[in-house]
Amino acid sequence: MDFTKYLSLLDRGQLYFPNLEALASSDPHEGLLAQPNYRHRQWKGIDDLTHTEWDELQMEPMTAAERHIQFWSTKNSREYWLRRRFYDRRAFFVNCWHLNNYESAAMWSRYVSGTEGIAIVSNYERIERSLAKSAERLFAGKVEYLDFEKSKVGNRLVFPLSKRISFAYESEFRLIQWDLGVQERLNALCSSLAESMFYGPGRPKRTDEIDWSVIEEDVAGVKYPNGRYIDVELGALIEEVRLSPKAGDWFLDLVRSVSGKYGLNAKLTRSDILSSPIW
């Protein structure tokens, strides 16, 4: 982070959790599914199924009428799941860490411009302890990096913990706050559409394309903040404050002084990632 964000962290005593929808401005795929998850959109009829898909949908023992129902039920269900991931990211707020035993030159370059950068060093136990008194219910997990052209995003977790392999250098560990207020408003809109699709599991009301446009304007109108601050115990959280490898002595003195005024006594060092070789 830059110095102003570090100062904000000290002054507020809070971690910032940007909304996932806001993060999508730098990664449009944030929180979404991968290309293979969109395969059903190429299905115009049963003849478009591959042999693998035919077997996956267990078509062989069915009558023609049953196959028709199975086809449209599966197509609409997969579209429903895909769109829910797009809508639901408005309900998630994340605080992101780089998980590594060593410094990353890529992270310094990506997130710090100039010489006045700062890295906060912590670990899982410290993070857990620092948030123990938080009024928020928080979740955490490591991001899985996938080839979005080839690998499906699984549906084991509702949480946004999959990203494209192009971002693997981030080695991201996420803290997640799930806004159930926003989620409930999205659920209500999607449930009204689902009621037009199914009588119950495996019992579709209709066997044609679902018209998603009937709720998209209402979904777009669901309000959510761009981010939120969550209380944290800084003394428990921060093990070390590490400055940019290009930081001057004056900046080290400034950070030490400011940190002390806010009562933070964590170890303060300058990164040696650009140290001179020994000959």
GIMOMO-V294948 format. One line per field, one symbol per residue. ss: DSSP state (2 for helix, 1 for strand, 0 for the rest). phi: phi as a letter, one per 30 degrees, with the letter a starting at -180 (. if undefined). psi: psi as a letter, one per 30 degrees, with the letter a starting at -180 (. if undefined). Layout:
BEGIN
ss = ???
phi = ???
psi = ???
END
This chain:
BEGIN
ss = 012222222222011111122220000000000022222222000222002222220000000222222222222222222222222222211111110000002222222000001111100222222200000001111101110000000000000001112222220111111102222222222222220001110011000000002222222200000011111002222001111000002222222222222000001111000000000
phi = .dddddddddddibcccddddddddcbedeiccceddceddddcaedddddddedddhdedddeddddddddddddddddddddddddddccbbccbccadbdcddddddcbcicccbcccbadddddddcecdddccbbaddccbdddbcdddcdbdddbbbdddcdddhdcccbccddddddddedddddddddcbdaeibddbbaddcdddcddddddddaddabcbebdddddcdacccedcdddddedddddddddciccdebbcecdcdddcc
psi = lleeeeeeeeeehkkkjlkeeeffffjffkgalleffgefffjfleffkleeeeeeghfeflleeeeeeeeeeeeeeeeeeeeeeeeffffkkkkkljjlflljeeeeeefkkafhlkkkkaleeeeeefgegkfkjllllkkkkljffekkklgekfkigklkffgfffikkkkkkjjfeeeeeeeeeeeeeeffekeakgikflhakkjffffeeeeffkkklfllkkkkjeeeejekjklkfgkleeeeeeeeeeeefggkglkklkkgfglklk.
END
